[in-house]
Amino acid sequence: MKEQQMTGVHDSWEDKHRKRWQMAGRWRNDLLAALLLACFAFWINRGLEIRGLYMDDLYLWSCYGEQSFWKYVFPIGSTRFRFLYYLMAWLELGLIGTHIDWIVPINILLNTGLAFTLYQMARKYSRSSYVGMLCGFAFLASRLSYYQIGQLYGLMETMALWMALGILYLLCEFLNDHGGRDYRGFYAACGLYFGVCFVHERYMVLLPLFFLALLCRKVRRWHLWAAPAGTFAAVQAIRFLAIGSVMPAGTGRTQVAETFSLGDAVWYALSQVAYLFGINAGPDHLNGQNFRQAPSWVMILIVAADLMLLAVLAAFLVKLVQEWRHCGSYLCTSLLFMGFLAGCIACSSVTIRVEMRWVYVSYAGALLYLSWMYGVLTEKMIKQGTWMRAVAFLAMLTLYVILMLPVELYYRGLYPRLYFMPDQQRYNSLAEETYGTYKDEIFGKTIYIVRNGYGAEGNAYDMEDFTRDTFLKVFDKGRKAENTRIVHLDDVREIGLVTDDMVILQEDPAHNCYQNITRAVRTMKCRGIYGYYEDGWIDENARIQVMAGSQGVIELDFYYPGEITRDQWIMIYVNEEPQAYLELRGAQTHTIIETEPYETLTLDFRTNFYVPDAREQRGEQRLAVVLAMKAD
């Protein structure tokens, strides 16, 4: 008896030790998978950056910077009521502060988290960590992620996608929990549904999935049917009370009810299906390049990759036909996946255009569906020991990812053609040439931007008043950027003499950026030949070249920091001709020189005095007086 007890204790200890070892091994594998996915995510997105905010991102920040927490998170009376997203955006903006360049790394980390979640789901469905990693890498490599990584609003798309996948996963678990009476997962899915509707309202379309799952499981408990219906009713009631409407708003400040067209919706749905198979079916400004203009090698790789997918799908359909008497659960799960894809495609097809960022959630669902099909195809093979037959399907999935990687890299190289990327690049440049160069010293300055006009409708670099007034506030910890202005000019001569409170930029359309020409304009406007220094000091003898302003008037103010004695004078020569004799009677002396507008003059200064106790001598002669000039 004692020996049996000792043996039982020993076995129990071995079982616990084995379980701990297995769990530790799984943690190591998960940690390695997360690390690999993170490295790949940062590598694949290395060309994306945000240094300055504009358009929707800038408006989102302005609301954060100017509204109270409650008004920002709960925008009563707005066209959209996304309080869960606004809460996370408020936290994110509070975290990054003035570090706008943190947005892209944060987005990459969040997308890595999404890929890791996809990896875990796909691993469970396929019973293969390798397949899970393939899904994670395919997800990260996809060009469809451009918005989630490259915009501040990408957080919204990431949150919604994460929650939508959670709903799909929980409903799959509920559907395949045969005979189980633990309905917590179903209620959790209802909770996620409630949340995702207040991240992005288009995910209200996922409601039928709940009833599909209940119908397939033949559930008769009324409270389970009432849960999603009640959740949907609560969502609509809150939306109506908050914004006075239950109809989702369209993209581009449009209303779905006003712009909806059945013919367009069908076409947009078909184009999204094409996107899922790697084919750019939309206009160039939304995807970088339509498939008709793609190089032949890109099309060959896409066709080859799609053949791998079709082969897996065909094998799955054959299995369903062969086991049609026992494939009820397979059909129900397939209907759930297909319903998810159909819903996501439908809700993205009712507005005025299809953007690739909306297809990203469908693509994630398709990857999960693919991993689940692999699990169905290979389940019996692995159990029966005929795992070599499963290698063929594994090779198909591997080839799909390998073939699509060059395609995704090619299309990622066309990101600069996307509709918002040129503007983002320009505002990145503007941020770099202002706050990036001068840091906090930029506040209080006037930033002059010299236009380089082109196009029939004016200058493509022009800003809205809101952007002009708000852009630099983002970098100020006080969110004010007081006395900081952005002013556009057609001619650099309009500026007058350059002072320390000016920064002058020039548009560079050839490189889609701005160039800092402050020093060049300062030299053009006022060039010291000898005896003159940028801080205003002049020697006993000095010569400068000055360009007059639009009025042809040059104002000269002389400041002498020492004690005035008798017979201290300054002689001024214009183009080597005597112009003025100034006798100093106080610390400040003023005079003007009149000439033709924008004329460049050579001014010579002669003094009979100098600062006797000056601590420095910059040239061959001694410092005499401080000169301040205006030529507006």
C-alpha positions as CSV (number, residue, x, y, z in Angstrom):
1,M,0.0,0.0,0.0
2,K,2.8,2.4,1.0
3,E,4.6,1.5,-2.2
4,Q,1.5,2.3,-4.3
5,Q,1.0,5.6,-2.4
6,M,4.7,6.5,-3.0
7,T,4.3,5.6,-6.7
8,G,1.2,7.8,-7.0
9,V,3.0,10.7,-5.4
10,H,6.0,10.1,-7.6
11,D,3.8,10.0,-10.7
12,S,1.9,13.1,-9.6
13,W,5.2,15.0,-9.1
14,E,6.4,13.8,-12.6
15,D,3.2,15.0,-14.2
16,K,3.4,18.4,-12.6
17,H,7.0,18.7,-13.6
18,R,6.2,17.6,-17.1
19,K,3.4,20.1,-17.3
20,R,5.6,22.9,-16.0
21,W,8.3,22.0,-18.6
22,Q,5.7,22.0,-21.4
23,M,4.3,25.3,-20.3
24,A,7.8,26.8,-20.0
25,G,8.5,25.5,-23.5
26,R,5.3,27.1,-24.8
27,W,6.2,30.4,-23.2
28,R,9.6,30.3,-24.9
29,N,8.0,29.5,-28.2
30,D,5.5,32.3,-27.8
31,L,8.2,34.8,-26.8
32,L,10.4,33.8,-29.8
33,A,7.4,34.1,-32.1
34,A,6.6,37.6,-30.7
35,L,10.2,38.7,-31.1
36,L,10.4,37.4,-34.7
37,L,7.1,39.1,-35.6
38,A,8.2,42.4,-34.0
39,C,11.5,42.4,-35.9
40,F,9.7,41.6,-39.2
41,A,7.1,44.4,-38.5
42,F,9.8,47.0,-37.9
43,W,11.7,45.9,-41.0
44,I,8.8,45.8,-43.4
45,N,7.5,49.2,-42.2
46,R,10.9,50.9,-42.1
47,G,10.0,53.5,-44.7
48,L,7.0,55.0,-42.9
49,E,7.2,57.9,-40.6
50,I,5.1,60.7,-39.1
51,R,6.9,63.9,-38.0
52,G,4.0,66.3,-38.4
53,L,0.2,66.0,-38.3
54,Y,-2.3,67.2,-40.8
55,M,-5.9,66.9,-41.9
56,D,-7.9,64.3,-39.8
57,D,-4.9,63.6,-37.5
58,L,-4.3,67.2,-36.8
59,Y,-8.0,67.8,-36.2
60,L,-8.0,64.9,-33.8
61,W,-5.1,66.4,-31.9
62,S,-6.7,69.9,-31.9
63,C,-9.7,68.5,-30.2
64,Y,-7.5,66.8,-27.6
65,G,-5.5,70.0,-27.1
66,E,-8.5,72.3,-26.8
67,Q,-11.4,70.3,-25.3
68,S,-12.0,68.9,-21.9
69,F,-11.6,65.1,-21.3
70,W,-15.4,64.5,-21.2
71,K,-16.1,66.6,-24.3
72,Y,-13.3,64.9,-26.2
73,V,-14.2,61.3,-25.3
74,F,-18.0,61.8,-25.5
75,P,-18.6,64.2,-28.4
76,I,-22.3,64.7,-28.0
77,G,-23.9,66.1,-31.2
78,S,-21.0,65.1,-33.4
79,T,-21.5,63.1,-36.6
80,R,-19.7,60.1,-35.0
81,F,-19.7,58.7,-31.5
82,R,-16.7,56.5,-31.0
83,F,-16.0,57.0,-27.3
84,L,-13.9,53.9,-26.8
85,Y,-11.6,55.0,-29.6
86,Y,-11.5,58.6,-28.4
87,L,-10.6,57.3,-24.9
88,M,-7.6,55.3,-26.3
89,A,-6.6,58.2,-28.5
90,W,-6.7,60.5,-25.5
91,L,-4.4,58.1,-23.7
92,E,-2.1,57.8,-26.7
93,L,-1.8,61.5,-27.2
94,G,-1.1,62.0,-23.5
95,L,1.6,59.4,-23.7
96,I,3.5,60.8,-26.8
97,G,3.1,64.4,-25.8
98,T,5.2,66.4,-28.4
99,H,7.0,63.3,-29.6
100,I,5.0,62.9,-32.8
101,D,7.7,60.6,-34.2
102,W,6.6,58.0,-31.7
103,I,3.3,57.4,-33.5
104,V,4.7,55.0,-36.1
105,P,6.7,52.9,-33.6
106,I,3.6,52.6,-31.4
107,N,1.5,51.7,-34.4
108,I,4.0,49.0,-35.4
109,L,4.0,47.5,-31.9
110,L,0.2,47.4,-31.9
111,N,0.2,45.8,-35.3
112,T,2.7,43.3,-34.0
113,G,0.3,42.5,-31.1
114,L,-2.4,41.9,-33.7
115,A,-0.1,39.6,-35.7
116,F,0.8,37.7,-32.5
117,T,-2.9,37.3,-31.7
118,L,-3.5,36.1,-35.3
119,Y,-0.6,33.7,-34.8
120,Q,-2.1,32.2,-31.7
121,M,-5.6,31.8,-33.3
122,A,-4.2,30.3,-36.4
123,R,-2.0,27.9,-34.4
124,K,-5.1,26.7,-32.6
125,Y,-7.1,26.2,-35.7
126,S,-4.3,24.6,-37.7
127,R,-2.7,22.7,-34.8
128,S,0.6,24.0,-36.1
129,S,2.8,26.8,-34.8
130,Y,4.5,27.0,-38.2
131,V,1.1,27.8,-39.9
132,G,0.4,30.3,-37.2
133,M,3.7,32.1,-37.9
134,L,3.0,32.0,-41.7
135,C,-0.3,33.8,-41.0
136,G,1.4,36.3,-38.8
137,F,4.1,37.1,-41.4
138,A,1.6,37.3,-44.2
139,F,-0.5,39.7,-42.1
140,L,2.4,42.0,-41.3
141,A,3.7,42.0,-44.9
142,S,0.4,43.0,-46.4
143,R,0.3,46.4,-48.1
144,L,-3.1,46.8,-46.7
145,S,-1.6,47.9,-43.3
146,Y,-0.4,51.3,-44.7
147,Y,-3.0,53.4,-42.8
148,Q,-2.8,51.5,-39.5
149,I,1.0,52.2,-39.5
150,G,1.2,55.6,-41.3
151,Q,-1.5,57.7,-39.6
152,L,-2.4,58.6,-36.1
153,Y,-5.9,57.4,-36.8
154,G,-4.4,54.0,-37.5
155,L,-5.1,53.2,-33.8
156,M,-8.8,53.2,-34.6
157,E,-8.4,50.6,-37.4
158,T,-6.2,48.5,-35.2
159,M,-8.6,48.5,-32.3
160,A,-11.5,47.7,-34.5
161,L,-9.7,44.9,-36.3
162,W,-8.5,43.4,-33.0
163,M,-12.0,43.4,-31.5
164,A,-13.6,42.0,-34.7
165,L,-11.2,39.1,-34.7
166,G,-12.0,38.5,-31.1
167,I,-15.7,38.3,-31.9
168,L,-15.0,35.8,-34.7
169,Y,-12.8,33.7,-32.5
170,L,-15.3,33.6,-29.6
171,L,-18.2,32.7,-31.9
172,C,-16.1,29.9,-33.4
173,E,-15.4,28.6,-30.0
174,F,-19.1,28.8,-29.0
175,L,-20.1,27.1,-32.3
176,N,-17.8,24.2,-31.8
177,D,-18.4,23.7,-28.1
178,H,-20.8,20.8,-28.8
179,G,-23.1,20.2,-25.9
180,G,-21.3,22.7,-23.7
181,R,-23.3,24.9,-21.4
182,D,-20.6,27.5,-20.7
183,Y,-21.9,30.5,-22.5
184,R,-19.4,33.0,-21.1
185,G,-17.6,33.2,-24.5
186,F,-20.8,34.1,-26.3
187,Y,-21.6,36.9,-23.8
188,A,-18.0,38.1,-24.1
189,A,-18.5,38.3,-27.8
190,C,-21.6,40.4,-27.2
191,G,-19.4,42.7,-25.0
192,L,-16.8,43.0,-27.7
193,Y,-19.6,43.7,-30.3
194,F,-20.8,46.6,-28.0
195,G,-17.3,47.9,-27.8
196,V,-16.3,47.7,-31.4
197,C,-19.5,49.6,-32.4
198,F,-18.0,52.6,-30.4
199,V,-14.6,52.2,-32.0
200,H,-16.0,52.2,-35.6
201,E,-19.7,52.0,-36.4
202,R,-19.3,50.0,-39.6
203,Y,-18.8,46.9,-37.4
204,M,-22.4,46.9,-36.5
205,V,-22.7,44.7,-39.6
206,L,-21.3,41.8,-37.6
207,L,-24.6,41.3,-35.7
208,P,-25.9,38.5,-38.0
209,L,-22.9,36.3,-37.0
210,F,-24.4,35.9,-33.5
211,F,-27.7,34.6,-34.8
212,L,-25.9,32.4,-37.4
213,A,-23.9,30.8,-34.5
214,L,-27.1,30.3,-32.5
215,L,-28.9,28.9,-35.4
216,C,-26.2,26.4,-36.3
217,R,-26.0,25.2,-32.7
218,K,-29.8,25.0,-32.6
219,V,-29.9,27.0,-29.4
220,R,-33.4,27.6,-28.0
221,R,-32.5,29.5,-24.9
222,W,-34.2,32.9,-25.3
223,H,-31.7,34.8,-23.3
224,L,-28.9,33.9,-25.7
225,W,-30.9,35.2,-28.6
226,A,-31.8,38.3,-26.6
227,A,-28.2,39.1,-25.7
228,P,-27.0,40.2,-29.2
229,A,-30.3,41.8,-30.0
230,G,-30.3,43.7,-26.8
231,T,-26.7,44.7,-27.4
232,F,-27.6,46.1,-30.8
233,A,-30.6,47.9,-29.4
234,A,-28.4,49.5,-26.7
235,V,-25.9,50.6,-29.3
236,Q,-28.5,52.2,-31.4
237,A,-30.2,53.9,-28.4
238,I,-26.9,55.4,-27.3
239,R,-26.0,56.5,-30.8
240,F,-29.4,58.2,-31.2
241,L,-29.1,60.0,-27.9
242,A,-25.6,61.1,-28.6
243,I,-25.7,62.1,-32.2
244,G,-29.4,62.1,-33.1
245,S,-29.0,59.4,-35.7
246,V,-28.5,55.7,-36.1
247,M,-27.3,55.8,-39.7
248,P,-23.5,55.5,-40.0
249,A,-21.8,58.4,-41.7
250,G,-19.9,57.7,-44.9
251,T,-16.3,58.4,-45.7
252,G,-15.0,61.8,-46.9
253,R,-17.7,63.7,-44.9
254,T,-20.5,62.1,-46.9
255,Q,-23.7,60.3,-45.7
256,V,-24.3,56.7,-46.8
257,A,-28.0,57.4,-47.3
258,E,-27.2,60.1,-49.8
259,T,-24.4,58.5,-51.7
260,F,-25.4,54.8,-51.7
261,S,-25.6,53.1,-55.1
262,L,-26.4,49.4,-55.5
263,G,-24.3,49.1,-58.7
264,D,-21.3,50.8,-57.1
265,A,-21.7,48.6,-53.9
266,V,-21.5,45.4,-56.0
267,W,-18.5,46.6,-57.9
268,Y,-16.8,47.7,-54.7
269,A,-17.5,44.3,-53.1
270,L,-16.0,42.5,-56.1
271,S,-12.9,44.8,-56.0
272,Q,-12.4,43.9,-52.3
273,V,-12.5,40.2,-53.2
274,A,-9.8,40.9,-55.8
275,Y,-7.7,42.7,-53.1
276,L,-7.9,39.5,-50.9
277,F,-6.3,37.6,-53.8
278,G,-3.5,40.2,-54.2
279,I,-5.1,42.1,-57.1
280,N,-5.3,45.9,-57.0
281,A,-8.7,46.5,-58.5
282,G,-9.2,50.2,-57.6
283,P,-7.8,53.5,-58.8
284,D,-4.1,54.4,-58.5
285,H,-4.6,57.1,-55.8
286,L,-6.1,54.5,-53.5
287,N,-3.7,51.6,-54.0
288,G,-0.6,52.9,-55.7
289,Q,-1.1,51.1,-59.0
290,N,-3.9,49.3,-60.7
291,F,-3.1,45.7,-61.5
292,R,-3.4,46.5,-65.3
293,Q,-0.2,48.6,-65.0
294,A,1.7,46.2,-62.8
295,P,4.9,44.5,-64.3
296,S,4.4,41.0,-65.7
297,W,6.5,39.4,-63.0
298,V,4.1,40.8,-60.3
299,M,1.1,39.3,-62.1
300,I,2.9,36.0,-62.5
301,L,3.7,35.8,-58.8
302,I,0.1,36.8,-57.9
303,V,-1.3,34.1,-60.2
304,A,1.0,31.5,-58.8
305,A,0.2,32.4,-55.2
306,D,-3.5,32.4,-55.9
307,L,-3.2,28.9,-57.4
308,M,-1.8,27.7,-54.0
309,L,-4.9,29.2,-52.3
310,L,-7.2,27.6,-54.8
311,A,-5.5,24.3,-54.4
312,V,-6.1,24.3,-50.6
313,L,-9.7,25.4,-51.1
314,A,-10.3,22.7,-53.7
315,A,-8.9,20.1,-51.4
316,F,-11.1,21.4,-48.6
317,L,-14.2,21.2,-50.8
318,V,-13.3,17.6,-51.9
319,K,-13.1,16.7,-48.2
320,L,-16.5,18.1,-47.5
321,V,-18.0,16.1,-50.4
322,Q,-16.3,12.9,-49.3
323,E,-17.5,13.3,-45.7
324,W,-20.8,15.1,-46.4
325,R,-22.7,13.0,-43.8
326,H,-20.3,14.1,-41.0
327,C,-19.3,17.6,-42.1
328,G,-22.2,19.6,-40.5
329,S,-19.8,21.3,-38.0
330,Y,-17.4,22.1,-40.9
331,L,-20.1,23.7,-42.9
332,C,-21.3,25.8,-40.0
333,T,-17.9,27.0,-39.2
334,S,-17.3,27.8,-42.8
335,L,-20.5,29.8,-42.9
336,L,-19.3,31.7,-39.9
337,F,-16.0,32.6,-41.5
338,M,-17.7,33.4,-44.8
339,G,-20.3,35.5,-43.0
340,F,-17.5,37.4,-41.3
341,L,-15.8,38.1,-44.6
342,A,-19.1,39.0,-46.3
343,G,-20.1,41.4,-43.6
344,C,-16.7,43.2,-43.5
345,I,-16.8,43.5,-47.3
346,A,-20.4,44.7,-47.4
347,C,-19.9,47.4,-44.8
348,S,-16.9,48.7,-46.7
349,S,-18.8,48.8,-50.0
350,V,-21.7,51.1,-49.3
351,T,-19.7,54.4,-49.3
352,I,-18.1,56.4,-52.1
353,R,-14.9,54.4,-52.5
354,V,-12.9,51.4,-51.3
355,E,-9.7,52.1,-49.4
356,M,-7.2,49.3,-48.8
357,R,-7.3,49.8,-45.0
358,W,-10.9,48.5,-44.9
359,V,-9.8,45.3,-46.6
360,Y,-7.2,44.6,-44.0
361,V,-9.8,43.2,-41.6
362,S,-11.2,40.9,-44.3
363,Y,-7.6,39.7,-45.1
364,A,-7.0,38.9,-41.5
365,G,-10.3,36.9,-41.4
366,A,-9.3,35.1,-44.6
367,L,-5.9,34.1,-43.1
368,L,-7.7,32.6,-40.1
369,Y,-10.1,30.8,-42.4
370,L,-7.2,29.4,-44.4
371,S,-5.5,28.1,-41.2
372,W,-8.7,26.5,-40.1
373,M,-9.1,24.8,-43.5
374,Y,-5.5,23.5,-43.1
375,G,-6.4,22.1,-39.7
376,V,-9.5,20.3,-41.1
377,L,-7.5,18.8,-44.0
378,T,-4.6,17.5,-41.8
379,E,-6.4,16.5,-38.6
380,K,-6.9,12.9,-39.5
381,M,-3.5,12.6,-41.3
382,I,-1.6,13.6,-38.2
383,K,-3.7,11.3,-35.9
384,Q,-3.3,8.4,-38.3
385,G,0.5,8.9,-38.7
386,T,0.3,9.8,-42.4
387,W,1.7,13.3,-41.7
388,M,3.7,13.3,-44.9
389,R,0.4,13.9,-46.8
390,A,0.0,17.1,-44.7
391,V,3.4,18.3,-46.0
392,A,1.9,19.1,-49.4
393,F,-0.7,21.5,-47.8
394,L,2.0,23.0,-45.7
395,A,4.1,23.6,-48.8
396,M,1.2,25.3,-50.5
397,L,0.8,27.7,-47.6
398,T,4.5,28.4,-47.5
399,L,4.7,29.0,-51.2
400,Y,1.8,31.4,-50.9
401,V,3.6,33.6,-48.4
402,I,6.9,33.4,-50.2
403,L,5.4,34.2,-53.6
404,M,3.4,37.2,-52.2
405,L,6.3,38.8,-50.2
406,P,8.0,40.3,-53.4
407,V,4.5,41.5,-54.5
408,E,3.8,43.2,-51.2
409,L,7.3,44.8,-51.2
410,Y,6.7,46.1,-54.7
411,Y,3.4,47.6,-53.9
412,R,4.8,49.0,-50.6
413,G,7.3,50.8,-52.7
414,L,4.4,52.6,-54.4
415,Y,3.1,54.0,-51.1
416,P,4.2,57.6,-52.1
417,R,1.4,57.5,-54.8
418,L,-1.3,56.9,-52.2
419,Y,-3.7,59.8,-51.9
420,F,-2.5,61.1,-48.4
421,M,1.2,60.2,-48.6
422,P,2.4,63.2,-50.6
423,D,0.8,65.6,-48.1
424,Q,2.2,63.5,-45.2
425,Q,5.6,63.7,-46.7
426,R,5.4,67.5,-47.1
427,Y,4.2,68.0,-43.5
428,N,6.9,65.7,-42.3
429,S,9.4,68.0,-44.1
430,L,7.7,71.1,-42.6
431,A,8.0,69.7,-39.1
432,E,11.7,68.7,-39.7
433,E,12.6,72.2,-41.0
434,T,10.8,74.0,-38.2
435,Y,10.5,72.2,-34.8
436,G,13.0,69.5,-35.8
437,T,15.7,72.1,-36.5
438,Y,15.0,74.8,-34.0
439,K,13.2,72.9,-31.2
440,D,11.5,75.2,-28.7
441,E,13.2,78.2,-30.3
442,I,10.7,78.0,-33.2
443,F,8.0,79.4,-30.9
444,G,7.5,83.1,-31.4
445,K,9.0,83.1,-34.8
446,T,7.3,83.8,-38.1
447,I,7.7,81.1,-40.7
448,Y,7.6,82.5,-44.2
449,I,7.0,79.9,-46.9
450,V,7.9,81.1,-50.4
451,R,5.5,79.5,-52.9
452,N,6.6,77.7,-56.0
453,G,3.3,77.7,-57.8
454,Y,2.2,75.1,-60.3
455,G,-0.9,73.6,-61.6
456,A,-4.0,75.1,-63.1
457,E,-5.8,75.6,-59.8
458,G,-3.0,77.3,-57.9
459,N,-0.4,76.0,-55.5
460,A,-0.7,72.4,-54.3
461,Y,1.2,73.3,-51.1
462,D,-1.3,75.8,-49.8
463,M,-2.7,75.1,-46.3
464,E,-6.1,75.6,-44.8
465,D,-6.3,78.3,-42.2
466,F,-6.8,75.6,-39.6
467,T,-3.6,73.8,-40.5
468,R,-1.7,77.1,-40.6
469,D,-2.9,78.0,-37.1
470,T,-2.6,74.6,-35.5
471,F,0.4,72.8,-37.0
472,L,3.1,74.0,-34.7
473,K,0.9,73.9,-31.6
474,V,1.4,70.1,-31.6
475,F,5.1,70.6,-30.6
476,D,4.5,73.0,-27.8
477,K,4.0,71.5,-24.3
478,G,1.6,74.4,-23.6
479,R,-0.3,73.6,-26.8
480,K,-0.3,77.4,-27.6
481,A,2.8,78.2,-29.8
482,E,2.0,81.8,-29.0
483,N,3.1,84.5,-31.5
484,T,4.1,81.7,-34.0
485,R,2.8,82.2,-37.5
486,I,3.0,80.6,-40.9
487,V,2.8,83.0,-43.7
488,H,2.9,82.2,-47.4
489,L,4.6,84.5,-49.9
490,D,4.8,84.7,-53.7
491,D,8.1,86.6,-53.7
492,V,10.9,86.5,-51.3
493,R,11.4,90.2,-51.7
494,E,8.1,90.8,-49.7
495,I,9.8,89.7,-46.5
496,G,12.1,92.7,-45.9
497,L,15.3,92.3,-43.9
498,V,15.6,88.9,-42.2
499,T,15.7,89.0,-38.4
500,D,16.2,86.4,-35.7
501,D,12.5,85.9,-35.3
502,M,12.1,84.7,-38.9
503,V,12.4,81.3,-40.6
504,I,12.2,81.3,-44.4
505,L,11.3,78.1,-46.3
506,Q,10.9,77.5,-50.0
507,E,8.6,74.9,-51.5
508,D,10.5,72.1,-53.4
509,P,7.9,70.3,-55.5
510,A,10.6,68.2,-57.3
511,H,11.3,66.5,-54.0
512,N,8.0,67.0,-52.3
513,C,9.4,68.9,-49.4
514,Y,10.5,72.3,-48.1
515,Q,14.0,73.8,-48.1
516,N,15.3,76.2,-45.4
517,I,16.6,79.3,-47.2
518,T,16.8,81.6,-44.2
519,R,20.6,82.1,-44.4
520,A,20.5,82.6,-48.2
521,V,17.7,85.2,-48.0
522,R,19.4,86.9,-45.1
523,T,22.6,87.2,-47.2
524,M,20.6,88.4,-50.2
525,K,18.8,91.0,-48.1
526,C,21.7,92.2,-46.1
527,R,25.3,91.1,-46.8
528,G,28.2,92.3,-44.6
529,I,31.2,93.0,-46.7
530,Y,33.4,94.0,-43.8
531,G,33.0,95.3,-40.3
532,Y,29.3,94.1,-39.9
533,Y,28.1,91.1,-37.9
534,E,24.8,89.2,-37.8
535,D,24.0,90.3,-34.2
536,G,24.0,93.9,-35.4
537,W,27.4,95.1,-34.2
538,I,29.6,97.2,-36.6
539,D,33.2,98.3,-36.4
540,E,34.5,101.8,-36.6
541,N,34.5,101.3,-40.4
542,A,31.9,99.0,-42.0
543,R,30.4,98.2,-45.4
544,I,27.2,96.3,-46.1
545,Q,24.9,95.6,-49.1
546,V,21.1,96.1,-48.3
547,M,18.1,95.4,-50.4
548,A,15.2,97.9,-50.0
549,G,11.7,96.7,-49.4
550,S,8.5,97.3,-51.4
551,Q,8.3,101.0,-50.1
552,G,11.9,101.8,-51.0
553,V,12.6,102.9,-47.4
554,I,15.5,101.6,-45.3
555,E,15.3,102.5,-41.6
556,L,18.5,102.6,-39.6
557,D,18.7,102.7,-35.8
558,F,22.0,103.0,-34.0
559,Y,22.4,101.9,-30.4
560,Y,25.5,103.0,-28.4
561,P,25.8,101.0,-25.1
562,G,28.3,103.4,-23.5
563,E,28.4,106.9,-22.1
564,I,27.9,109.6,-24.8
565,T,30.6,112.2,-25.0
566,R,30.9,115.4,-27.0
567,D,31.6,115.2,-30.8
568,Q,30.6,111.6,-31.4
569,W,29.3,111.2,-35.0
570,I,28.5,108.6,-37.7
571,M,29.0,109.3,-41.4
572,I,26.8,107.2,-43.8
573,Y,27.6,106.8,-47.5
574,V,25.2,105.3,-50.1
575,N,26.9,103.8,-53.1
576,E,30.0,105.7,-52.0
577,E,28.2,109.0,-51.9
578,P,27.8,110.9,-48.6
579,Q,24.2,110.6,-47.4
580,A,23.9,111.5,-43.8
581,Y,25.9,112.9,-40.9
582,L,24.6,111.8,-37.5
583,E,25.8,113.3,-34.3
584,L,25.1,111.1,-31.3
585,R,23.1,113.0,-28.6
586,G,21.7,109.9,-26.9
587,A,22.0,106.1,-26.7
588,Q,19.7,105.7,-29.8
589,T,19.9,107.5,-33.1
590,H,17.5,107.0,-36.0
591,T,17.6,107.9,-39.7
592,I,16.0,106.7,-43.0
593,I,17.3,106.3,-46.5
594,E,14.9,106.5,-49.4
595,T,15.5,104.7,-52.7
596,E,13.7,102.7,-55.4
597,P,11.6,99.6,-54.3
598,Y,13.8,96.4,-54.1
599,E,16.9,98.3,-55.0
600,T,20.2,97.0,-53.6
601,L,22.4,99.6,-52.0
602,T,26.0,99.6,-50.7
603,L,26.1,101.4,-47.3
604,D,29.4,102.5,-45.7
605,F,29.6,103.6,-42.1
606,R,32.4,105.7,-40.6
607,T,32.6,106.5,-36.9
608,N,35.0,108.6,-34.8
609,F,34.4,106.6,-31.7
610,Y,34.4,103.0,-30.4
611,V,33.3,101.2,-27.3
612,P,36.3,101.7,-25.0
613,D,35.7,98.8,-22.6
614,A,34.5,96.2,-25.2
615,R,35.6,92.7,-24.2
616,E,36.0,91.5,-27.7
617,Q,37.4,92.7,-31.1
618,R,36.1,90.6,-34.0
619,G,37.9,92.2,-36.9
620,E,40.9,94.4,-37.4
621,Q,39.1,97.4,-36.0
622,R,37.1,97.9,-32.8
623,L,33.4,97.6,-32.2
624,A,31.6,100.9,-32.3
625,V,27.8,100.6,-32.3
626,V,24.8,98.3,-32.7
627,L,22.9,98.7,-36.0
628,A,19.3,97.6,-36.4
629,M,17.8,97.9,-39.9
630,K,14.3,97.6,-41.4
631,A,13.5,97.5,-45.1
632,D,9.8,96.4,-45.3
